[in-house]
Amino acid sequence: MTIDIDIQNATEADGVPEEEEFQRWVEMALKGRRKKAELTIRLVDEPESRQLNREFRGPDRATNVLSFPFDAPAVVDLDLLGDIVICAPVVQHEAKQQAKPVTAHWAHMVVHGTLHLLGMDHQTDKEALQMEAAEVSILTDLGFQDPYVDDNRL
């Protein structure tokens, strides 16, 4: 498996995971789904997250994770999946609020964002069940508990 991740750390928050952890989480999310991939994970603070969320999704608030899949034309042979933007302060706040280990929540956000880059979504109940099942399986394989056990939805 060849996974190339560009980590862009644009946050001032403490407690950001090490690059090796991001690599491991992405590799597990892609296991059995992709053998080669390139993606960017950008770690941001609330103002940037809020601006991106407002511009691309509509809500005028910071959010935990945003995914921007790269849709290459059929004639272009690239392994580029796209970009994931994670708001460090929101992830840390949610982990505390949901009484979850912060590392487990970081892993969840990375897995969730990676699955979005692969085309998974949660717009319908059926899609949500499929995506959540994949997340739970991946996170369990990583040694984390089911993030939905208390029904804390993204």
ChimeraX attribute file (.defattr): number of C-alpha atoms within 10 A of each C-alpha:
attribute: neighborCount
match mode: 1-to-1
recipient: residues
	/A:1	11
	/A:2	11
	/A:3	18
	/A:4	16
	/A:5	18
	/A:6	14
	/A:7	16
	/A:8	12
	/A:9	15
	/A:10	13
	/A:11	17
	/A:12	12
	/A:13	14
	/A:14	9
	/A:15	11
	/A:16	18
	/A:17	13
	/A:18	9
	/A:19	11
	/A:20	9
	/A:21	15
	/A:22	18
	/A:23	17
	/A:24	14
	/A:25	21
	/A:26	24
	/A:27	24
	/A:28	18
	/A:29	26
	/A:30	20
	/A:31	13
	/A:32	9
	/A:33	11
	/A:34	14
	/A:35	12
	/A:36	16
	/A:37	18
	/A:38	15
	/A:39	22
	/A:40	18
	/A:41	21
	/A:42	19
	/A:43	22
	/A:44	24
	/A:45	19
	/A:46	18
	/A:47	12
	/A:48	19
	/A:49	24
	/A:50	19
	/A:51	17
	/A:52	19
	/A:53	20
	/A:54	15
	/A:55	11
	/A:56	10
	/A:57	10
	/A:58	11
	/A:59	13
	/A:60	13
	/A:61	14
	/A:62	22
	/A:63	24
	/A:64	24
	/A:65	24
	/A:66	26
	/A:67	21
	/A:68	17
	/A:69	19
	/A:70	15
	/A:71	12
	/A:72	13
	/A:73	8
	/A:74	7
	/A:75	6
	/A:76	8
	/A:77	8
	/A:78	14
	/A:79	17
	/A:80	19
	/A:81	22
	/A:82	21
	/A:83	21
	/A:84	23
	/A:85	24
	/A:86	28
	/A:87	26
	/A:88	28
	/A:89	22
	/A:90	18
	/A:91	21
	/A:92	22
	/A:93	13
	/A:94	17
	/A:95	17
	/A:96	13
	/A:97	9
	/A:98	15
	/A:99	10
	/A:100	14
	/A:101	13
	/A:102	19
	/A:103	17
	/A:104	18
	/A:105	21
	/A:106	24
	/A:107	23
	/A:108	23
	/A:109	23
	/A:110	25
	/A:111	24
	/A:112	25
	/A:113	27
	/A:114	29
	/A:115	22
	/A:116	20
	/A:117	22
	/A:118	17
	/A:119	10
	/A:120	17
	/A:121	19
	/A:122	14
	/A:123	8
	/A:124	9
	/A:125	10
	/A:126	11
	/A:127	13
	/A:128	14
	/A:129	13
	/A:130	14
	/A:131	19
	/A:132	21
	/A:133	14
	/A:134	17
	/A:135	23
	/A:136	19
	/A:137	17
	/A:138	24
	/A:139	22
	/A:140	13
	/A:141	12
	/A:142	15
	/A:143	10
	/A:144	17
	/A:145	15
	/A:146	18
	/A:147	20
	/A:148	13
	/A:149	9
	/A:150	9
	/A:151	9
	/A:152	9
	/A:153	8
	/A:154	13
